[in-house]
């Protein structure tokens, strides 16, 4: 997740969240993210990326949603280092 910590400028929200199974204290959870779509903003040095997120509780999918984030383009993220 180093990519996200270095390049995310803003969390824009969640949409289409489906809670498929309960998660309880002590459960082991894992998450998978994939890029669904991306588009450049008017400024041109950043973009809006929609990620598909699936959270698994002990191997069974417990949550599915879309997460929108504003991210820096590669050249901008390198300048911040």
N, CA and C atoms as an extended XYZ file, in Angstrom:
243
Properties=species:S:1:pos:R:3:atomname:S:1:resname:S:1:resid:I:1 pbc="F F F"
N         0.803       -1.204        0.000 N   UNK     1
C         0.000        0.000        0.000 CA  UNK     1
C         0.843        1.263        0.000 C   UNK     1
N         2.152        1.133       -0.218 N   UNK     2
C         3.018        2.297       -0.264 CA  UNK     2
C         2.592        3.263       -1.364 C   UNK     2
N         2.108        2.730       -2.466 N   UNK     3
C         1.621        3.571       -3.561 CA  UNK     3
C         0.574        4.559       -3.060 C   UNK     3
N        -0.354        4.090       -2.241 N   UNK     4
C        -1.429        4.964       -1.761 CA  UNK     4
C        -0.925        5.998       -0.768 C   UNK     4
N        -0.024        5.634        0.111 N   UNK     5
C         0.438        6.588        1.122 CA  UNK     5
C         1.245        7.716        0.508 C   UNK     5
N         1.895        7.472       -0.624 N   UNK     6
C         2.724        8.499       -1.246 CA  UNK     6
C         1.985        9.353       -2.263 C   UNK     6
N         0.884        8.853       -2.829 N   UNK     7
C         0.280        9.574       -3.939 CA  UNK     7
C        -1.145       10.061       -3.705 C   UNK     7
N        -1.831        9.605       -2.662 N   UNK     8
C        -3.213       10.038       -2.433 CA  UNK     8
C        -3.236       11.465       -1.899 C   UNK     8
N        -3.992       12.317       -2.582 N   UNK     9
C        -4.143       13.708       -2.160 CA  UNK     9
C        -5.431       13.908       -1.375 C   UNK     9
N        -6.483       13.153       -1.710 N   UNK    10
C        -7.771       13.309       -1.031 CA  UNK    10
C        -8.606       12.039       -1.185 C   UNK    10
N        -9.303       11.704       -0.119 N   UNK    11
C       -10.290       10.627       -0.154 CA  UNK    11
C       -11.620       11.278       -0.522 C   UNK    11
N       -12.232       10.835       -1.622 N   UNK    12
C       -13.435       11.490       -2.126 CA  UNK    12
C       -14.726       10.772       -1.764 C   UNK    12
N       -14.635        9.553       -1.277 N   UNK    13
C       -15.846        8.890       -0.824 CA  UNK    13
C       -15.960        7.441       -1.238 C   UNK    13
N       -17.053        6.834       -0.772 N   UNK    14
C       -17.397        5.449       -1.076 CA  UNK    14
C       -18.719        5.431       -1.818 C   UNK    14
N       -18.903        4.421       -2.651 N   UNK    15
C       -20.208        4.232       -3.269 CA  UNK    15
C       -20.409        2.738       -3.527 C   UNK    15
N       -21.645        2.375       -3.690 N   UNK    16
C       -22.019        0.988       -3.988 CA  UNK    16
C       -21.470        0.006       -2.955 C   UNK    16
N       -21.635        0.315       -1.674 N   UNK    17
C       -21.140       -0.583       -0.626 CA  UNK    17
C       -22.161       -1.678       -0.326 C   UNK    17
N       -21.696       -2.909       -0.367 N   UNK    18
C       -22.524       -4.064       -0.020 CA  UNK    18
C       -21.858       -4.802        1.127 C   UNK    18
N       -22.564       -4.890        2.259 N   UNK    19
C       -22.081       -5.644        3.405 CA  UNK    19
C       -22.623       -7.059        3.265 C   UNK    19
N       -21.730       -8.000        3.004 N   UNK    20
C       -22.130       -9.355        2.646 CA  UNK    20
C       -22.088      -10.343        3.807 C   UNK    20
N       -21.281      -10.052        4.805 N   UNK    21
C       -21.144      -10.967        5.950 CA  UNK    21
C       -20.647      -10.164        7.146 C   UNK    21
N       -20.935      -10.627        8.359 N   UNK    22
C       -20.487       -9.887        9.547 CA  UNK    22
C       -18.982      -10.015        9.774 C   UNK    22
N       -18.425       -9.004       10.446 N   UNK    23
C       -17.042       -9.031       10.914 CA  UNK    23
C       -17.095       -8.778       12.409 C   UNK    23
N       -16.452       -9.655       13.157 N   UNK    24
C       -16.495       -9.561       14.627 CA  UNK    24
C       -15.100       -9.314       15.196 C   UNK    24
N       -15.051       -8.863       16.424 N   UNK    25
C       -13.782       -8.658       17.118 CA  UNK    25
C       -13.012       -9.966       17.119 C   UNK    25
N       -11.734       -9.891       16.755 N   UNK    26
C       -10.876      -11.072       16.716 CA  UNK    26
C       -10.812      -11.759       15.362 C   UNK    26
N       -11.688      -11.375       14.420 N   UNK    27
C       -11.656      -11.960       13.079 CA  UNK    27
C       -10.407      -11.475       12.326 C   UNK    27
N        -9.936      -12.273       11.407 N   UNK    28
C        -8.821      -11.901       10.550 CA  UNK    28
C        -9.379      -11.432        9.217 C   UNK    28
N        -9.061      -10.185        8.840 N   UNK    29
C        -9.579       -9.643        7.586 CA  UNK    29
C        -8.425       -9.290        6.647 C   UNK    29
N        -8.690       -9.398        5.362 N   UNK    30
C        -7.758       -9.017        4.304 CA  UNK    30
C        -8.530       -8.212        3.277 C   UNK    30
N        -7.819       -7.379        2.534 N   UNK    31
C        -8.482       -6.568        1.511 CA  UNK    31
C        -7.743       -6.672        0.188 C   UNK    31
N        -8.502       -6.567       -0.899 N   UNK    32
C        -7.942       -6.515       -2.245 CA  UNK    32
C        -8.517       -5.289       -2.936 C   UNK    32
N        -7.648       -4.573       -3.653 N   UNK    33
C        -8.077       -3.394       -4.398 CA  UNK    33
C        -7.700       -3.568       -5.860 C   UNK    33
N        -8.558       -3.058       -6.741 N   UNK    34
C        -8.244       -3.051       -8.169 CA  UNK    34
C        -8.742       -1.735       -8.748 C   UNK    34
N        -8.082       -1.262       -9.765 N   UNK    35
C        -8.478       -0.026      -10.417 CA  UNK    35
C        -9.636       -0.320      -11.365 C   UNK    35
N       -10.735        0.400      -11.168 N   UNK    36
C       -11.902        0.257      -12.032 CA  UNK    36
C       -11.869        1.304      -13.142 C   UNK    36
N       -11.553        2.549      -12.757 N   UNK    37
C       -11.482        3.615      -13.759 CA  UNK    37
C       -10.553        4.718      -13.266 C   UNK    37
N       -10.139        5.564      -14.207 N   UNK    38
C        -9.298        6.713      -13.871 CA  UNK    38
C        -9.573        7.817      -14.880 C   UNK    38
N        -9.419        9.057      -14.401 N   UNK    39
C        -9.557       10.198      -15.305 CA  UNK    39
C        -8.709       11.342      -14.775 C   UNK    39
N        -8.204       12.130      -15.689 N   UNK    40
C        -7.374       13.269      -15.333 CA  UNK    40
C        -8.259       14.441      -14.921 C   UNK    40
N        -7.798       15.242      -13.978 N   UNK    41
C        -8.524       16.450      -13.585 CA  UNK    41
C        -8.116       17.602      -14.498 C   UNK    41
N        -8.816       18.724      -14.374 N   UNK    42
C        -8.502       19.902      -15.200 CA  UNK    42
C        -7.093       20.421      -14.952 C   UNK    42
N        -6.613       20.296      -13.708 N   UNK    43
C        -5.263       20.771      -13.387 CA  UNK    43
C        -4.196       19.990      -14.145 C   UNK    43
N        -4.448       18.713      -14.404 N   UNK    44
C        -3.517       17.906      -15.172 CA  UNK    44
C        -2.408       17.245      -14.379 C   UNK    44
N        -2.186       17.682      -13.138 N   UNK    45
C        -1.132       17.065      -12.336 CA  UNK    45
C        -1.674       16.013      -11.372 C   UNK    45
N        -2.962       15.732      -11.491 N   UNK    46
C        -3.618       14.760      -10.613 CA  UNK    46
C        -4.791       14.131      -11.347 C   UNK    46
N        -5.341       13.093      -10.751 N   UNK    47
C        -6.470       12.423      -11.373 CA  UNK    47
C        -7.390       11.818      -10.334 C   UNK    47
N        -8.549       11.376      -10.788 N   UNK    48
C        -9.522       10.702       -9.935 CA  UNK    48
C        -9.484        9.222      -10.304 C   UNK    48
N        -9.246        8.384       -9.310 N   UNK    49
C        -9.182        6.938       -9.527 CA  UNK    49
C       -10.289        6.281       -8.725 C   UNK    49
N       -11.026        5.383       -9.371 N   UNK    50
C       -12.042        4.586       -8.692 CA  UNK    50
C       -11.479        3.186       -8.498 C   UNK    50
N       -11.409        2.770       -7.240 N   UNK    51
C       -10.916        1.441       -6.889 CA  UNK    51
C       -12.089        0.544       -6.518 C   UNK    51
N       -12.032       -0.692       -6.925 N   UNK    52
C       -12.940       -1.710       -6.423 CA  UNK    52
C       -12.280       -2.339       -5.216 C   UNK    52
N       -12.959       -2.345       -4.082 N   UNK    53
C       -12.391       -2.881       -2.839 CA  UNK    53
C       -13.236       -4.055       -2.376 C   UNK    53
N       -12.556       -5.146       -2.071 N   UNK    54
C       -13.214       -6.313       -1.478 CA  UNK    54
C       -12.508       -6.632       -0.176 C   UNK    54
N       -13.273       -6.776        0.891 N   UNK    55
C       -12.727       -7.149        2.196 CA  UNK    55
C       -13.170       -8.570        2.498 C   UNK    55
N       -12.204       -9.377        2.881 N   UNK    56
C       -12.466      -10.787        3.165 CA  UNK    56
C       -12.285      -11.061        4.646 C   UNK    56
N       -13.235      -11.747        5.223 N   UNK    57
C       -13.179      -12.168        6.627 CA  UNK    57
C       -12.932      -13.667        6.646 C   UNK    57
N       -11.706      -14.034        7.003 N   UNK    58
C       -11.309      -15.433        7.080 CA  UNK    58
C       -11.644      -16.181        5.781 C   UNK    58
N       -11.327      -15.544        4.646 N   UNK    59
C       -11.491      -16.168        3.349 CA  UNK    59
C       -12.819      -15.915        2.653 C   UNK    59
N       -13.826      -15.433        3.372 N   UNK    60
C       -15.144      -15.185        2.783 CA  UNK    60
C       -15.335      -13.681        2.584 C   UNK    60
N       -15.822      -13.288        1.392 N   UNK    61
C       -16.019      -11.866        1.123 CA  UNK    61
C       -17.067      -11.279        2.060 C   UNK    61
N       -16.684      -10.210        2.766 N   UNK    62
C       -17.567       -9.589        3.749 CA  UNK    62
C       -18.054       -8.208        3.321 C   UNK    62
N       -17.287       -7.522        2.476 N   UNK    63
C       -17.640       -6.170        2.048 CA  UNK    63
C       -17.156       -5.972        0.620 C   UNK    63
N       -17.978       -5.310       -0.179 N   UNK    64
C       -17.601       -4.960       -1.555 CA  UNK    64
C       -18.048       -3.523       -1.779 C   UNK    64
N       -17.144       -2.665       -2.235 N   UNK    65
C       -17.523       -1.279       -2.506 CA  UNK    65
C       -16.568       -0.640       -3.499 C   UNK    65
N       -16.899        0.576       -3.891 N   UNK    66
C       -16.042        1.382       -4.740 CA  UNK    66
C       -15.552        2.569       -3.929 C   UNK    66
N       -14.271        2.874       -4.063 N   UNK    67
C       -13.633        3.940       -3.312 CA  UNK    67
C       -13.049        4.935       -4.310 C   UNK    67
N       -13.373        6.209       -4.142 N   UNK    68
C       -12.868        7.249       -5.043 CA  UNK    68
C       -11.783        8.048       -4.348 C   UNK    68
N       -10.649        8.227       -5.048 N   UNK    69
C        -9.532        8.982       -4.484 CA  UNK    69
C        -8.942        9.909       -5.528 C   UNK    69
N        -8.480       11.070       -5.056 N   UNK    70
C        -7.713       11.963       -5.909 CA  UNK    70
C        -6.246       11.616       -5.685 C   UNK    70
N        -5.534       11.316       -6.762 N   UNK    71
C        -4.137       10.911       -6.643 CA  UNK    71
C        -3.244       11.800       -7.500 C   UNK    71
N        -2.012       11.975       -7.033 N   UNK    72
C        -1.020       12.744       -7.778 CA  UNK    72
C        -0.503       11.901       -8.933 C   UNK    72
N        -0.229       12.562      -10.047 N   UNK    73
C         0.437       11.872      -11.142 CA  UNK    73
C         1.859       11.543      -10.701 C   UNK    73
N         2.469       10.618      -11.370 N   UNK    74
C         3.800       10.141      -10.997 CA  UNK    74
C         4.807       11.283      -10.853 C   UNK    74
N         4.840       12.205      -11.781 N   UNK    75
C         5.814       13.295      -11.723 CA  UNK    75
C         5.600       14.170      -10.486 C   UNK    75
N         4.336       14.400      -10.092 N   UNK    76
C         4.048       15.212       -8.911 CA  UNK    76
C         4.444       14.475       -7.633 C   UNK    76
N         4.157       13.163       -7.562 N   UNK    77
C         4.490       12.364       -6.392 CA  UNK    77
C         6.004       12.324       -6.194 C   UNK    77
N         6.782       12.263       -7.273 N   UNK    78
C         8.240       12.254       -7.176 CA  UNK    78
C         8.771       13.579       -6.656 C   UNK    78
N         8.123       14.694       -6.998 N   UNK    79
C         8.570       16.014       -6.525 CA  UNK    79
C         8.390       16.156       -5.025 C   UNK    79
N         7.393       15.456       -4.441 N   UNK    80
C         7.128       15.580       -3.008 CA  UNK    80
C         8.171       14.842       -2.163 C   UNK    80
N         8.949       13.961       -2.747 N   UNK    81
C         9.942       13.172       -1.996 CA  UNK    81
C        11.117       13.989       -1.548 C   UNK    81
